[in-house]
Amino acid sequence: MAEGRGQSETFAAELRRLRQRAQMTLEGLADVSGVSARTIGGLERGHSLGPQRRTVMALADGLGLDETEREALERLAGVGRPRPVTAPTGWGVPPRSVPDFTGRSAELDWLVTLAAGSGTAALVVVLSGPAGVGKTTLAVEAGRRLAEERGVGLLYVDLRGLDAEPLDPGLALFRLLKALGVGNRDIPDDVDGRSGQCRALLESQPAVVVLDNARDEEQVRPLLPGAGSGVALVTSRRLLTGLEGVERLPVPVLESGAALGLLSSIIGDADDSRRDGLVELAAVCGGLPLALRIVGNRLATRPSWTARQFADKLADSERRLERIQAGDLQITAAFGMSYDQLSPAARRLCRRLALAPGPDFAPPLASVLIGSSMPDTEELLDELHELGLLSQTDSLRYGFHDLIRLFAGDRLAAEEEPSERAALTRTMTEWLLDVTAAAGCWFEPECGFKPSSDCQHRVDLSSPDAAVEWLQTEADNWFGAVRIAAEQGWDRKVVDAAESLHWFSDRWHRWVHWHELFGLAADAAERLGDAVAQATQLNYLSWAQLTRGEYKLAAETALHAARIAEQTGDIRQQAWAFQYAANALTRSGDPAASLLYAQEAERLFVQAGDYEGHIQVFQAQAANLTLLKRPREAIEKLQQGLELARVPQAGAARQLIADVSLLVSGMLLAGAYETAGEDELAEDSYRLALAHADRAGLPHRQAETEFRFARLLSRRGRLDEATAMLQAARARFSAVDAPAQVAEMGELLEQWRIGR
């Protein structure tokens, strides 16, 4: 042992001497040789027993050695290489190689680099992930490459962690010791003795050991190497968080390109007609290697099938899992083994989480489905995550792989009665919609900015920012609840949910589902026979269509709302309908018709005493008057709106409306003054608008105002002020997820910088 260590250090010393003679840094030698700087550093420190010949030759080329120096360096490397462990027949033999192994280059490179830089202790890496993600295949492939690179043997033990009776640590150690050449009589009887003997042998005879399918820390801990240059790769569906001093590699699903490549390699040289649809087939498998292999094998053994036909069959989610099987390979069996390892409470939560409408969720929703406290629910979620059935994000949200979600849904259907499932669905839906209404209350002036306390025992709605975060983060879930309510005929809940989000929609107008939400609510109101609610929701729908650029459709929807409102005698909703129609017609290029509707809306708003509508209609009229080349009349209308908004208002609701109007009308008035060539008055109007921006709570409008003001300042030669204003606008647009505006402002900032 001492002799081998000394020879290894001689190679290390010689490599360092040659590099220093060539006046190269580690990075410099890495650049010219193609061997990583981390690997070279490990060789110079004697961490590798002796590199392979191709590595030595690459270093020699980089150092520019002559033939004699090359031979000398290779001799030193050869002396340092340990004799590979040769396992007796049948002991520690790894599974056969997978010829179509693909898509794991990043993980393999990470493992190789990690091994090259390991210190005096053996390297232990835990590869974790859900069933079917390819942990074993990756570990065995990495083990082979590391063993070849380091000139050592590869040993493999299947720990059968998911069996009813996992492999006993003592028996696993017996197999390793036999593979290391120890006779039966020389193997201790107790686990501690075997563990110590195994560590000693792996220090003197380094090897790469794959410990596959570990159940838990207790099973695997006695099998780990200690000192020396060996490597242990441990695979488990569990995270094995109790293991100390180990590296961790969560094995991800395959990227779409790698998934497609795996399918292509499995089916072989199929003609183009059979290969059509492979992209869709790979997508159905969600990048899960086991599913891809099963699907690929089925397709390869059925020459009459095309990928398109098979993808169409798998598109039926209710039968997808049963069709992902080939011979004794079954995706449901793989998932079932993990499910069976769970505690009864965790199994119940696992299957019930299939009801969650969105792709991910937070602990409060899980606690509703399981009916447990938050601490108990978090422990159960951690158990599911530990076993690889749930993934977890940095923001403490959880989600299923698509196929695992289908499996959980199957278990729910099999293990819980239809009445129980229906009750759970109703409970979850009502809770989501109740929280939605409570969060939306922060933005509804009539609520007085005090959300109801019914749901706060699970969700933080203590501030407007907290409410925004919940509504945006949980949008897939609460909107999914709205869809469920619509499907179930819970029409009043649909209408109430949409109404509760009306004011919030102005703050998040870029959300892509407003038109669907308000459309569902309008249909629900019609089924209820509530004409006023129907007209109201159609008006909201018109606004949503306008934000999508569907101007003609928005005008038609608004005029439909006007007819319904007129029939019911609701002057206020009729006025709003004309206002939305006017906005749509302005955008569609018909300012004359728009002005007529806006004037009629003004008359009705005054009659109805609608303060908000009365202020807004001045803005609509001004926009049309500007387009009709009547700027003085436009300025007059905007000044009327500002005068109305400046009047002190009683109550938070009307004051908020006034602040919003001062922001928007001020911005529009500034634009009108610019058109008229009155830049001083334009600047005053921009400052008036921005003075009320924070209280208005419309960041996208504030950013738009700052953008316009910045351009005015630039045109007036005040570039420093303009740059600061534009940077503020850009940051605000970035915060509200407006990439086009962010890019536009970035280009303008660069133009201003170059033009200085």
Buried (B, 14 or more C-beta within 10 A) or exposed (E): EEEBEEBBBBBBEBBBEBBEEBEBEBEBBBEBBEBBBBBBBBBBBBBBBBBBEEBBBBBBEBBEBEEEBBEBBBEBBBBBBBEBBEBEEEBBBBEEEBEBBBBBEEBBEBBBBBBBBBEEBBBBBBBBBBBBBBBBBBBBBBBBBBBEBBBBBBBBBBBBBBEEEBBEBBEBBBBBBBBBBBEEEEBBEEBEEBBBBBBBBBBEBBBBBBBBBBBBBEBBBBBBBBBBBBBBBBBBBBBBEEBEEBBBBBBBBBEEEBBBBBBBBBBEEBEEEBBBBBBBBBBBBBBBBBBBBBBBBBBBEEEEBBBBBBBBBBEEEEEBBEBBBBEEBBBBEBBBBBBEBBEEBBBBBBBBBBBBBBEBBBBBBBBBBBEBEEEBBBBBBBBBBBBBBBBBEEEEBBBBBBBBBBBBBBBBBEEBEEEEBEEBBBBBBBBBBBBBBBBBBBBBBEBEBEBEEEBEEBBEBEEBEBBBBBBBBBBBBBBBBBBBBBEBEBBBBBBBBBBBBBBBBBBBBEBEBBBBBBBBBBBBBBBBEBBBBBBBBBBBBBBBBBBEEBBEBBBBBBBBBBEBBBEBEBBBBBBBBBBBBBBBBBBBEBBEBBBBBBBBBBEBBBEBEBBBBBBBBBBBBBBBBBBBEBBEBBBBBBBBBBEBBEEEBEEEBBBBBBBBBBBBBBBBBBBBBBBBEBBEBBBBBBEBBBEBBEBBBBBBBBBBBBBBBBBBBBEBEBBEBBBBBBBBBBEBBBEBEBEEBBEBBBEBBEEBEEEE
